Amino acid sequence: MERRSAKRDQILVDIDIAHPGAGYCHGHVENISKSGVSVIIREGKLSDGQRSVILNLRVWTGNEMLYRKVYCRIIRHEENRIAMAFAENDIVTEAIVDDLMFYQKRGRKHDARKPEQKQAAAFTAAAPEPMRS
């Protein structure tokens, strides 16, 4: 399967990109799939000859900040956007991507509820059932 046709989910995760022999880049994940990731760079720059990097991912779960480290190979490098591939058959990376997608979907569902829906749901859950005769 061609990597560009893989199903990708949009996800906003802050990252630092560590590259050997240089400093850090900062940005966020634009799209992510089981096979790779597309990153938008906000600060810093990668050298044109850079072929592998370490992504330091930060994702807010709603209760705490998760920190994950993923090793990637650069497959396409544009001015402020980088496409990277994960190592194939890497169980740890697959688990990290699953976690990211889970928290992203959970965040979307949570944000989609209006405040009055949240209050109504809380009231319904707290209200006792009516007595039946």
Secondary structure, 3 states (H helix, E strand, C coil): CCHHHCCCEECCCEEEEECCCCCEEEEEEEEECCCEEEEEEEECCCCCCCCEEEEEEEEECCCCEEEEEEEEEEEEECCCEEEEEECCCCHHHHHHHHHHHHHHHHHHHHHHCCHHHHHHHHHHHHCCCCCCC
